Amino acid sequence: MLDHTQLKKGVKIILDGQPYEILKSMPLKKAQRRVVIQTKIKNLINGNVFDRNFHQGDIFEEAELNKFQVKFLYSHKDKFVFCEENNPSKRFDLKKEQVGDIANFLKLNQIVDGLIFDEKIINISLPVKIQLAVQETPPGIKGDTAQGGTKIAILETGAQISVPLFIEPGDLIEINTETSEYVRRIEKK
């Protein structure tokens, strides 16, 4: 069992019989009251994200999630279709709301972790850092650092992120999937 002080980013708990992941956690003390933990939590089944405060004395059960390898096959409208890594006939799909922002970094045939709760596939998770190729970016003009030395790049998945001026189309870069930010260049074109 977890108490309210153990609610940190990444911790998975059960509320009202459903698994939730803590996205943000911040202690808040109000005058002479006790400490309140302000959190932003995500329902791992339906993808809903909302703010919730927890008080001293609140106790939670830690969510037991099992992981297994799945392959991303394709997306159509707001559905993302996956299959078991070695068995393409065993398919399942998730809605865009469930997958969340990491959907921007999914590429065809990519192997990711599927999450199982109560013997049911509820979501997927990506590694914190992944490598993607830059597909398109405007040329960087020497001396153009008025905007902090960054420009927008379109990745092979269609996601748009801010990158340094020296990044060119064809470069392989590392992305932090939690913050959607550029980390480093892996391979120059």
Summary of the structure (lengths in Angstrom):
residues: 189
radius of gyration: 19.8
end to end distance: 50.3
largest distance: 59.6
contacts: 516
relative contact order: 0.13
helix: 7%
strand: 57%
